[in-house]
Amino acid sequence: DIARLAGVSKSTVSQYLNKRYEFMSEETRKRIEEVIQKTGYLPNALARSLKVKKTHTIGVIVASILYDYSTAVMRGIEDYCNLHQYNVFLCNADHDPEKERKYLEMLFSKQVDGLILASTGENNELLRQYIKRGFPIVLIDRRLDDVPADGVFSNNFQGALDLVHHLIRLGHRKIALLSPELREVSSRKERYGGYM
């Protein structure tokens, strides 16, 4: 419809929508732009993603959005993705393995281009299945030894060790560590190891 109304070919409209203006005159570009404005046309992102096999969307699942760490990391991810014209689909698992599994299945079904995950550690088999299919997953904050995914982690052991040494240098001798249960969360175990 846009091509017909602007008096150009479909491929010219496609080039315009993909911001490849070098093959069209300024007059053609303005004519297409006017028709798009007049008709209120919006490209169908779903149709485009089926054709190019990319959704330009990254799924992110955090353990809890209430943590300052999660908020700061999420802000960095969103800023970077925005810079590269990617959308971010944020999911808050609330440390609930079942909620995390539902989010994983939903994100995979929506065919996000990749996943960044601070995992509960309870859905490793599902993660391995998707990695086997070539789906890109990056782990953050928590290591999963039996999931062959790339990851970005803090040195929790060294951080806790440095904190305890600092308190000892200040003269403190009774030093407590307050933490939720250790379960299978690698970052907590590493901090506990550094503390000990």
Backbone as CSV, one residue per row, in Angstrom:
resi,resn,N_x,N_y,N_z,CA_x,CA_y,CA_z,C_x,C_y,C_z
1,ASP,0.829,-1.205,0.000,0.000,0.000,0.000,0.866,1.259,0.000
2,ILE,1.909,1.246,0.823,2.803,2.419,0.882,3.465,2.632,-0.471
3,ALA,3.944,1.542,-1.077,4.605,1.634,-2.382,3.630,2.188,-3.430
4,ARG,2.413,1.665,-3.459,1.403,2.112,-4.428,1.090,3.594,-4.247
5,LEU,0.834,3.995,-2.989,0.478,5.393,-2.716,1.625,6.361,-3.001
6,ALA,2.868,5.899,-2.793,4.037,6.766,-3.036,4.512,6.692,-4.482
7,GLY,3.965,5.733,-5.260,4.365,5.589,-6.662,5.769,5.043,-6.820
8,VAL,6.164,4.131,-5.912,7.493,3.515,-5.978,7.335,2.001,-5.849
9,SER,8.449,1.289,-5.988,8.406,-0.176,-5.861,8.413,-0.590,-4.391
10,LYS,7.999,-1.835,-4.143,8.037,-2.380,-2.777,9.465,-2.410,-2.248
11,SER,10.420,-2.737,-3.111,11.811,-2.804,-2.659,12.331,-1.423,-2.247
12,THR,11.847,-0.359,-2.899,12.250,1.000,-2.512,11.717,1.328,-1.119
13,VAL,10.465,0.939,-0.859,9.893,1.157,0.477,10.676,0.341,1.506
14,SER,11.026,-0.887,1.154,11.814,-1.737,2.058,13.154,-1.092,2.379
15,GLN,13.813,-0.544,1.336,15.089,0.144,1.565,14.897,1.351,2.476
16,TYR,13.819,2.089,2.271,13.530,3.246,3.123,13.355,2.802,4.584
17,LEU,12.541,1.755,4.798,12.262,1.281,6.151,13.516,0.745,6.841
18,ASN,14.465,0.244,6.046,15.716,-0.270,6.596,16.817,0.785,6.602
19,LYS,16.410,2.037,6.371,17.310,3.196,6.415,18.478,3.085,5.423
20,ARG,18.187,2.486,4.269,19.181,2.423,3.195,18.764,3.450,2.134
21,TYR,19.108,4.694,2.415,18.643,5.812,1.588,19.557,6.101,0.391
22,GLU,20.713,5.467,0.340,21.697,5.820,-0.689,21.232,5.496,-2.111
23,PHE,20.201,4.645,-2.249,19.745,4.251,-3.577,18.461,4.968,-4.004
24,MET,18.129,6.059,-3.329,16.907,6.785,-3.699,17.162,8.282,-3.615
25,SER,16.403,8.996,-4.410,16.541,10.456,-4.406,15.894,11.026,-3.150
26,GLU,16.253,12.252,-2.865,15.674,12.956,-1.714,14.163,13.107,-1.906
27,GLU,13.747,13.341,-3.156,12.317,13.493,-3.463,11.551,12.191,-3.172
28,THR,12.104,11.054,-3.571,11.474,9.747,-3.314,11.382,9.501,-1.821
29,ARG,12.435,9.806,-1.140,12.476,9.615,0.321,11.378,10.434,1.006
30,LYS,11.243,11.689,0.603,10.220,12.562,1.202,8.813,12.055,0.880
31,ARG,8.606,11.573,-0.359,7.297,11.079,-0.767,6.890,9.867,0.076
32,ILE,7.824,8.945,0.287,7.545,7.760,1.108,7.261,8.188,2.545
33,GLU,8.057,9.114,3.044,7.881,9.596,4.414,6.511,10.241,4.605
34,GLU,6.068,11.027,3.635,4.760,11.685,3.713,3.626,10.651,3.736
35,VAL,3.726,9.607,2.880,2.690,8.569,2.835,2.654,7.819,4.165
36,ILE,3.818,7.517,4.710,3.887,6.809,6.000,3.256,7.661,7.092
37,GLN,3.559,8.966,7.091,2.975,9.881,8.090,1.458,9.969,7.933
38,LYS,1.007,10.123,6.677,-0.416,10.286,6.396,-1.216,9.025,6.765
39,THR,-0.659,7.857,6.493,-1.394,6.603,6.743,-1.201,6.086,8.162
40,GLY,-0.190,6.623,8.874,0.083,6.137,10.230,0.693,4.744,10.234
41,TYR,1.346,4.379,9.133,1.927,3.045,8.994,3.018,2.781,10.033
42,LEU,2.971,1.604,10.636,4.029,1.126,11.525,4.477,-0.234,11.026
43,PRO,5.793,-0.454,10.860,6.257,-1.772,10.417,5.848,-2.852,11.409
44,ASN,5.526,-4.026,10.911,5.162,-5.165,11.742,6.449,-5.852,12.199
45,ALA,6.809,-5.645,13.468,8.064,-6.192,13.996,8.061,-7.713,13.951
46,LEU,6.912,-8.332,14.165,6.821,-9.794,14.141,7.099,-10.330,12.740
47,ALA,6.482,-9.705,11.746,6.710,-10.136,10.366,8.174,-9.954,9.979
48,ARG,8.743,-8.827,10.379,10.150,-8.563,10.067,11.053,-9.594,10.743
49,SER,10.759,-9.928,12.006,11.601,-10.880,12.724,11.514,-12.273,12.112
50,LEU,10.346,-12.630,11.544,10.223,-13.933,10.875,11.093,-13.977,9.628
51,LYS,11.161,-12.867,8.918,11.945,-12.823,7.692,13.448,-12.837,7.977
52,VAL,13.881,-12.001,8.914,15.318,-11.892,9.174,15.800,-12.841,10.272
53,LYS,14.874,-13.571,10.889,15.176,-14.537,11.957,15.877,-13.886,13.155
54,LYS,15.491,-12.641,13.433,15.985,-11.906,14.598,14.851,-11.069,15.141
55,THR,14.740,-11.026,16.458,13.702,-10.203,17.073,14.260,-8.885,17.615
56,HIS,15.576,-8.770,17.642,16.246,-7.617,18.249,15.772,-7.410,19.685
57,THR,15.605,-8.529,20.372,15.179,-8.512,21.772,16.049,-9.466,22.572
58,ILE,16.508,-9.007,23.727,17.285,-9.814,24.658,16.430,-10.030,25.903
59,GLY,16.328,-11.275,26.344,15.630,-11.573,27.587,16.599,-11.511,28.754
60,VAL,16.169,-10.932,29.849,16.991,-10.859,31.063,16.139,-11.349,32.229
61,ILE,16.644,-12.354,32.949,15.959,-12.834,34.147,16.884,-12.582,35.331
62,VAL,16.395,-11.807,36.297,17.163,-11.549,37.512,16.511,-12.281,38.676
63,ALA,17.325,-12.602,39.678,16.816,-13.310,40.856,15.826,-12.450,41.616
64,SER,16.161,-11.170,41.788,15.248,-10.236,42.446,15.588,-8.828,42.000
65,ILE,14.602,-8.129,41.505,14.794,-6.754,41.051,15.014,-5.808,42.234
66,LEU,14.754,-6.291,43.448,14.915,-5.457,44.638,16.380,-5.241,45.016
67,TYR,17.294,-6.076,44.508,18.716,-5.927,44.834,19.318,-4.763,44.058
68,ASP,20.127,-3.970,44.733,20.827,-2.879,44.051,21.683,-3.427,42.913
69,TYR,22.294,-4.600,43.144,23.122,-5.228,42.110,22.295,-5.452,40.846
70,SER,21.119,-6.045,40.995,20.257,-6.332,39.835,19.868,-5.052,39.113
71,THR,19.527,-4.033,39.869,19.112,-2.763,39.279,20.262,-2.138,38.490
72,ALA,21.464,-2.142,39.072,22.628,-1.549,38.393,22.997,-2.334,37.135
73,VAL,23.002,-3.653,37.232,23.337,-4.482,36.071,22.281,-4.311,34.980
74,MET,21.028,-4.307,35.383,19.938,-4.143,34.419,20.046,-2.815,33.692
75,ARG,20.404,-1.778,34.420,20.562,-0.446,33.794,21.675,-0.490,32.744
76,GLY,22.782,-1.143,33.070,23.880,-1.261,32.115,23.485,-2.053,30.875
77,ILE,22.764,-3.149,31.079,22.303,-3.975,29.955,21.364,-3.161,29.067
78,GLU,20.419,-2.480,29.693,19.436,-1.705,28.937,20.114,-0.572,28.158
79,ASP,21.052,0.127,28.785,21.766,1.208,28.095,22.512,0.675,26.872
80,TYR,23.212,-0.449,27.052,23.988,-1.020,25.949,23.067,-1.489,24.824
81,CYS,22.009,-2.190,25.185,21.069,-2.689,24.173,20.414,-1.537,23.422
82,ASN,20.030,-0.493,24.127,19.416,0.675,23.497,20.362,1.300,22.484
83,LEU,21.629,1.365,22.834,22.644,1.924,21.939,22.739,1.136,20.631
84,HIS,22.441,-0.169,20.696,22.560,-1.053,19.525,21.194,-1.470,18.967
85,GLN,20.160,-0.679,19.256,18.800,-0.899,18.759,18.239,-2.282,19.115
86,TYR,18.501,-2.732,20.333,17.907,-3.966,20.856,16.946,-3.615,21.970
87,ASN,15.871,-4.376,22.061,14.918,-4.230,23.148,15.297,-5.197,24.258
88,VAL,14.868,-4.894,25.467,15.144,-5.756,26.614,13.825,-6.182,27.227
89,PHE,13.708,-7.463,27.469,12.523,-8.030,28.108,12.973,-8.460,29.500
90,LEU,12.606,-7.702,30.550,13.059,-7.959,31.909,12.065,-8.836,32.667
91,CYS,12.587,-9.880,33.315,11.770,-10.781,34.126,12.374,-10.888,35.524
92,ASN,11.530,-10.828,36.532,11.959,-10.910,37.926,11.507,-12.259,38.497
93,ALA,12.454,-13.157,38.762,12.116,-14.516,39.196,11.773,-14.622,40.680
94,ASP,12.108,-13.618,41.471,11.822,-13.660,42.916,12.390,-14.913,43.588
95,HIS,13.522,-15.398,43.117,14.174,-16.601,43.674,13.283,-17.840,43.571
96,ASP,12.292,-17.822,42.725,11.330,-18.909,42.598,11.650,-19.727,41.343
97,PRO,12.120,-20.975,41.501,12.483,-21.797,40.339,11.330,-22.010,39.351
98,GLU,10.118,-22.149,39.846,8.966,-22.349,38.961,8.672,-21.096,38.148
99,LYS,8.759,-19.946,38.794,8.567,-18.671,38.090,9.664,-18.481,37.047
100,GLU,10.904,-18.829,37.429,12.021,-18.742,36.496,11.786,-19.653,35.299
101,ARG,11.322,-20.898,35.511,11.064,-21.839,34.419,10.009,-21.278,33.459
102,LYS,8.939,-20.700,34.011,7.891,-20.123,33.163,8.446,-18.976,32.320
103,TYR,9.282,-18.145,32.931,9.893,-17.056,32.167,10.814,-17.599,31.078
104,LEU,11.608,-18.620,31.401,12.486,-19.216,30.395,11.682,-19.702,29.201
105,GLU,10.632,-20.457,29.471,9.804,-20.998,28.389,9.141,-19.885,27.588
106,MET,8.670,-18.837,28.252,8.030,-17.724,27.561,9.037,-16.989,26.670
107,LEU,10.228,-16.727,27.207,11.239,-16.011,26.418,11.693,-16.838,25.223
108,PHE,11.881,-18.136,25.414,12.274,-18.991,24.293,11.164,-19.030,23.246
109,SER,9.899,-19.100,23.682,8.780,-19.161,22.728,8.634,-17.845,21.974
110,LYS,9.012,-16.739,22.600,8.961,-15.442,21.917,10.191,-15.232,21.044
111,GLN,11.079,-16.209,21.033,12.269,-16.225,20.183,13.157,-15.003,20.371
112,VAL,13.417,-14.672,21.654,14.393,-13.620,21.907,15.725,-14.053,21.307
113,ASP,16.575,-13.101,20.983,17.845,-13.411,20.328,18.888,-13.961,21.282
114,GLY,18.688,-13.790,22.569,19.618,-14.291,23.566,19.062,-14.060,24.946
115,LEU,19.744,-14.631,25.935,19.261,-14.563,27.310,20.409,-14.248,28.251
116,ILE,20.173,-13.331,29.175,21.096,-13.030,30.271,20.367,-13.440,31.539
117,LEU,21.049,-14.241,32.386,20.336,-14.894,33.474,21.139,-14.961,34.762
118,ALA,20.505,-14.525,35.867,21.004,-14.791,37.223,20.102,-15.907,37.747
119,SER,20.545,-17.133,37.607,19.677,-18.301,37.778,19.470,-18.734,39.225
120,THR,18.335,-19.398,39.437,18.073,-20.035,40.736,18.889,-21.315,40.869
121,GLY,19.384,-21.845,39.752,20.133,-23.105,39.767,19.240,-24.326,39.722
122,GLU,17.942,-24.130,39.528,16.993,-25.244,39.556,16.462,-25.620,38.170
123,ASN,16.851,-24.911,37.137,16.347,-25.193,35.786,17.482,-25.509,34.811
124,ASN,18.532,-26.134,35.334,19.729,-26.365,34.539,19.492,-27.281,33.341
125,GLU,18.649,-28.285,33.493,18.374,-29.203,32.377,17.730,-28.442,31.216
126,LEU,16.781,-27.575,31.526,16.131,-26.772,30.491,17.153,-25.869,29.797
127,LEU,18.033,-25.252,30.576,19.069,-24.388,29.998,19.994,-25.190,29.088
128,ARG,20.390,-26.388,29.528,21.269,-27.229,28.699,20.590,-27.601,27.379
129,GLN,19.294,-27.866,27.407,18.563,-28.210,26.174,18.628,-27.062,25.164
130,TYR,18.419,-25.850,25.645,18.434,-24.706,24.727,19.844,-24.389,24.243
131,ILE,20.835,-24.555,25.108,22.221,-24.335,24.686,22.596,-25.347,23.612
132,LYS,22.141,-26.579,23.760,22.410,-27.631,22.777,21.839,-27.256,21.409
133,ARG,20.739,-26.514,21.390,20.114,-26.057,20.136,20.797,-24.814,19.576
134,GLY,21.808,-24.312,20.281,22.555,-23.153,19.799,22.042,-21.822,20.309
135,PHE,21.163,-21.856,21.310,20.614,-20.612,21.850,21.636,-19.944,22.757
136,PRO,21.960,-18.650,22.529,22.983,-17.968,23.341,22.474,-17.573,24.731
137,ILE,23.196,-18.014,25.744,22.867,-17.702,27.138,24.128,-17.206,27.831
138,VAL,24.001,-16.123,28.577,25.097,-15.607,29.387,24.617,-15.575,30.837
139,LEU,25.380,-16.201,31.711,25.061,-16.215,33.137,25.689,-14.996,33.807
140,ILE,24.969,-14.423,34.775,25.531,-13.328,35.563,25.334,-13.647,37.035
141,ASP,26.245,-13.184,37.848,26.187,-13.267,39.306,26.348,-14.685,39.852
142,ARG,25.751,-15.685,39.221,25.745,-17.045,39.768,26.252,-18.042,38.741
143,ARG,27.260,-18.803,39.141,27.814,-19.842,38.277,26.937,-21.084,38.337
144,LEU,26.842,-21.770,37.205,26.176,-23.065,37.146,27.179,-24.026,36.518
145,ASP,27.853,-24.807,37.359,28.949,-25.646,36.889,28.537,-26.636,35.814
146,ASP,27.283,-27.084,35.823,26.850,-28.080,34.851,26.104,-27.477,33.654
147,VAL,26.202,-26.154,33.476,25.590,-25.486,32.329,26.715,-24.832,31.527
148,PRO,26.964,-25.309,30.292,28.083,-24.792,29.492,27.771,-23.444,28.825
149,ALA,27.645,-22.415,29.647,27.334,-21.077,29.126,28.432,-20.105,29.539
150,ASP,28.598,-19.063,28.735,29.506,-17.987,29.114,28.928,-17.272,30.326
151,GLY,29.779,-16.553,31.041,29.284,-15.857,32.218,30.121,-14.644,32.576
152,VAL,29.509,-13.741,33.319,30.175,-12.561,33.860,29.923,-12.584,35.360
153,PHE,31.015,-12.690,36.142,30.877,-12.879,37.578,31.816,-11.950,38.350
154,SER,31.419,-11.637,39.562,32.292,-10.919,40.485,33.179,-11.946,41.187
155,ASN,34.311,-11.509,41.707,35.154,-12.397,42.497,34.665,-12.307,43.946
156,ASN,33.598,-13.051,44.223,32.946,-12.997,45.532,33.855,-13.476,46.663
157,PHE,34.635,-14.515,46.402,35.551,-15.051,47.415,36.531,-13.968,47.849
158,GLN,37.201,-13.356,46.870,38.212,-12.337,47.172,37.580,-11.114,47.807
159,GLY,36.402,-10.727,47.357,35.714,-9.574,47.932,35.424,-9.767,49.413
160,ALA,34.897,-10.947,49.771,34.605,-11.232,51.187,35.892,-11.308,51.995
161,LEU,36.916,-11.940,51.434,38.216,-12.049,52.116,38.790,-10.655,52.377
162,ASP,38.748,-9.776,51.383,39.264,-8.412,51.542,38.480,-7.647,52.615
163,LEU,37.159,-7.825,52.636,36.337,-7.149,53.647,36.710,-7.593,55.056
164,VAL,36.862,-8.896,55.244,37.213,-9.423,56.572,38.600,-8.928,56.979
165,HIS,39.572,-8.968,56.049,40.922,-8.473,56.367,40.892,-6.992,56.738
166,HIS,40.070,-6.219,56.033,39.948,-4.792,56.347,39.420,-4.601,57.772
167,LEU,38.387,-5.356,58.145,37.837,-5.242,59.499,38.860,-5.673,60.556
168,ILE,39.641,-6.698,60.269,40.687,-7.158,61.204,41.743,-6.059,61.379
169,ARG,42.145,-5.422,60.262,43.129,-4.340,60.333,42.609,-3.162,61.161
170,LEU,41.280,-3.001,61.182,40.680,-1.940,61.995,40.565,-2.341,63.468
171,GLY,40.971,-3.582,63.784,40.965,-4.023,65.171,39.765,-4.873,65.571
172,HIS,38.883,-5.167,64.668,37.704,-5.983,64.990,38.074,-7.470,65.057
173,ARG,37.476,-8.183,66.004,37.778,-9.608,66.153,36.523,-10.482,66.059
174,LYS,35.364,-9.929,66.388,34.112,-10.684,66.302,33.368,-10.202,65.059
175,ILE,33.530,-10.943,63.986,33.004,-10.526,62.687,31.954,-11.537,62.230
176,ALA,30.755,-11.073,62.015,29.656,-11.953,61.597,29.381,-11.782,60.108
177,LEU,28.830,-12.823,59.527,28.372,-12.777,58.141,26.873,-13.044,58.145
178,LEU,26.096,-12.105,57.646,24.659,-12.285,57.534,24.330,-12.574,56.071
179,SER,23.630,-13.676,55.839,23.317,-14.077,54.469,22.077,-14.944,54.469
180,PRO,21.292,-14.874,53.407,20.206,-15.848,53.283,20.827,-17.247,53.214
181,GLU,19.995,-18.283,53.262,20.525,-19.643,53.214,21.421,-19.823,51.989
182,LEU,22.445,-20.663,52.118,23.416,-20.830,51.045,22.825,-21.543,49.830
183,ARG,21.973,-22.544,50.047,21.424,-23.370,48.974,22.497,-23.646,47.926
184,GLU,22.108,-23.562,46.672,23.058,-23.833,45.598,23.519,-22.549,44.906
185,VAL,23.377,-21.427,45.578,23.731,-20.148,44.959,25.234,-19.934,45.092
186,SER,25.932,-19.985,43.962,27.395,-19.945,43.962,27.945,-18.670,44.589
187,SER,27.334,-17.511,44.318,27.878,-16.253,44.836,27.858,-16.235,46.363
188,ARG,26.807,-16.780,46.965,26.745,-16.840,48.430,27.788,-17.800,48.985
189,LYS,27.949,-18.942,48.348,28.953,-19.917,48.795,30.357,-19.321,48.702
190,GLU,30.624,-18.601,47.608,31.947,-17.989,47.430,32.203,-16.925,48.497
191,ARG,31.199,-16.108,48.794,31.363,-15.092,49.846,31.602,-15.757,51.204
192,TYR,30.877,-16.826,51.462,31.044,-17.564,52.722,32.463,-18.127,52.805
193,GLY,32.962,-18.660,51.691,34.329,-19.181,51.675,35.351,-18.117,51.965
194,GLY,35.196,-16.938,51.368,36.108,-15.818,51.627,36.012,-15.352,53.071
195,TYR,34.820,-15.321,53.604,34.608,-14.929,54.994,35.307,-15.915,55.934
196,MET,35.136,-17.206,55.690,35.762,-18.220,56.545,37.276,-18.131,56.477
